[in-house]
Amino acid sequence: MNFSFATFLPLLPVIVLSLTTVTLMLAIAIKRHHTTSFWITAAGFLLSLLSMQYTPAFSDSVATPVTGLLLFDGQAYFYTMLILFAGLVCAFFLRNFIQSYQGNREEIYLLLLISVAGGLVLVASSHMASFFIGFELLSVPLYGMVAYTHERNRALEAGIKYLILSAAASAFMLFGMALVYAQVGTLSLIGLSKSVLIADSYLAGFGVAMIVIAMCFKLSLTPFHLWTPDVYQGAPAPVGALLATISKVAVFAILIRLLVQAPDELTHFLQPILVVILIASIVVGNLLALTQNNVKRMFAYSSIAHMGYLFIPLVAGYEVDVKAVNVYLLAYVVTTLGAFGAISAISAAANTGDCETLDNFRGLFWRNPYLGGAMVFIMLSLAGIPLTTGFIGKFYVFMSAVNTSSWGLLAALILGSGVGLYYYLRLMIALFSRDAIQSDTPVLINRSSAILVVLMAMLVVWLGIYPQPSLEFIATLK
Amino acid sequence: MTLSALILIPFVGGLLCWQGERLGAGIPRWIALICMSLVLAIGINFWLAGDYSGVTATAGLNWQAEEQYPWIPILGVSIHFALDGLSLVMILLTGLLGVIAVGCSWKEISTNVGAFHMNLLWSLAGVLGVFLALDMMLFFFFWELMLIPVYFLISLWGRASENKQLRVQAATKFFIYTQVGGLIMLVGILALVLVNYKATQQLSFDYETLLGIHKLITPELQFILMLCFFIGFAVKLPIVPVHSWLPDAHAEAPTAGSVDLAGILLKTAGYGMLRFTLPFFPDASQEFANAAMLLGIFGIFYGAFLAFVQTDIKRLIAYTSISHMGFVLIGIYSGNLLTLQGLAIQMLAHGLCAGGLFVLAGQLHERLGTYDMRKMGGLWANYSYLPALLMFFAAALLGIPGTANFVGEFLILIGAFKVVPVLTIVATASLVLAGVYSLILIHRTLFGKSPTEGKGIDLSARELTLVVSLAVVLLVIGFYPQPLLNVSVEAMTFIQHTYAPVDVSNPLLTGPLPVGGSASPVVTP
């Protein structure tokens, strides 16, 4: 195989990001400086985003493989964009959050960059090897980030919990890959789709199932969700945003690719199991979120429910409705960034804990109308009310389910949304409470984070009122 | 442009109210009043300028005004507004009650006046959108949008009781009920659109495109989709098994919120059934008609009995609403021109009457500090205008001749008699119960011994104007409903023809119908 510059051109965003990582590492080695480190990171994300338009798949919308390991198509670039966008926003939240931290602050940017690079590899991988590398590259820095503020007991506990359970998931995944290889004889996902299977390919089917289980763990679907509330609660708010967006988007992307590429014989028997998993996720996520007084835990459970909704276009009618998934993911990422951003805007690393209880949000509207108002729209979007992007996402999921006549899934979706309203409204109305606020930690609002949350809310409304450009863009992806 | 203006005026006015509060607490009130007066004026202008009774014979759709702008072409969604007689009646009602709602909260609301009026105006903008939208997606947008401001109205400006949680709970209940109903309706809308897409490869949410779709659907699916629409509207109407949000929401809402809810929001459901459920699924609706009418009968009695035992005046009025909405349901599913025309009057009359009663209840609360009827009594002695007006509205509620309520109920019953005689007789019997709950309302509040001594502060000129204007409108329609019937006749003829192409109805007459249209003997001198 001839390698030339053109071969690696599609890889440009990943390359830029990796170079930024190295630059940042050198910069820290020369002199520790928080602000510089942050700006290097932000510039890296921006450059990486900008570099995307020079990549062939993006400009000509042709799927281009890079060696046998990666395949860059329109889908992959869409997820790349989402991940880079989320990374950039998280970096801003992280900066304001970590500024007051007593220990070393710069390394968290390194972890962030590496994790995002892992996400980019994961969404483009077309081979089990790159799949696994991306998967681990995404997760390992996250352990560090979750436990970064290790003076807080909860953060340390969350980090270790996530580490151990993730390791178990990875083991599942590796074993699954081995089983697939044992029967099919190829590690390439493309090769998998072309492989001719003998009638009873239990081994490979079991392997695919194990890989899917590992991914369900990362996506925190019931019954693999048990880590989610604890880790979300323990992790610093900006890291929570990262966990809830980047890691979900990346894993979802590869899950779609796997389900699309794997031959029907291997995935067909998975469908009923996935249906059970998704309904369980919607039920468990929504019911457990009902009584949470901790906003982070509430978001954790609600994200379980959202992942359940996201699975509907994936499994309804034995066909993957990629467009609906993409629209929903876009809505989910923007909204979740805003939601976690709001927590991070009123929290700081120097405090013993984040401002994450419902009480911390009580009366927020009167103290800061802009942040409070933004939160209203973000909550409405999470609940899927028209005028917000959350509705457009839910609308596509509905369309996908109606199109395939999946009435059972629709019932789960409707009931889940109904129950979900209760806790979203609870938080929303708390923002307007006039009662006196009693809380241990003083609520200070970080101005630049608050502005970013307001921007997210504006994006939420913009994508909700005028979705045409974004929908058109998603429709053109190949 | 005028139709968009109808929606934009309250919307922009709401923003102005919000910011106008900086200039003084009175500014938002005036802005809101001007906005709603403008809406009313535009509505009246449409009434005077339009010709609503011309083409009765063709029984086709004939929009008096229509506007269309592209919105989300990729989904086949456009901003499509149109107005016919049915919409116009509803818009007139919205405009009038909007003015009343602003007027009645003039003194009641003192905190965050700007935000209050913003929510009030936005909910009215949403309602106007519902009455004008002809694109199903747009309709659904407005349908859901009008709920959010009402949620805030109830939860933030609701009844000031010791336990604030109560009103938040009531608001949340209201929101969840209507949202779930809305989502079920969304399934119906999407299924219709997708059936159309599979037939024509054209994604379209347009009303007129979707009108003929029922011919492509199997009867079973048609029935299911009809149920989706029906449930969505039934929650809002409300119909008895799904009604329990209404008394709570009313009890906790501020007066303007109650006027808004009972007077206008409930009517969106009746409008939706007439505009969408019947024309979209005529066969399935006919199949379902008996069940729906039984639900209606049940609701009439259930609402009436529960109204009788209430001690909270607002809850009492709320339950009478449930009872009256049963009549609406019977009227809709009987589906001949008499009942449909009666419906237009009935919805209008109920909106005005319930609105008036809620305003009076609010005024009582401002004076006595309670909604509890056990703590009232002997008001005749203490006030001069208020008791008389309360008496009038209670009488209107039970539908005595001379009020619009009588015309509406009479037309509905007379029309339904040919279709379902037994049910109609049973429903007529419920008018006795209406008498009972109206009398108990009057009895408990006006007569007996007054717990407080001395004369109270009587109605101010503002309060008097509000209530008297409602009473006058009720009387005018009650004595001379013909102009109103002429407005709605064409739209209703269309609905009647799609629902029951062979006119099984026209029960008592063979000649031209006396319920509107140019053929009407009342119009042609």
Interface residues (C-beta under 8 A of the other chain):
Chain A: L380 I385 P386 L387 F391 F395 F398 M399 V402 N403 L410 L413 I414 L415 S417 G418 L421 Y422 L425 R426 I429 F432 D435 Y466 P467 Q468 L471 E472 A475
Chain B: W71 I72 P73 I74 L75 F140 F141 E144 L145 I148 Y151 F152 S155 L156 K164 V168 A171 T172 F175 I176 Q179 V180 L183 I184 L186 V187 L190 A191 L194
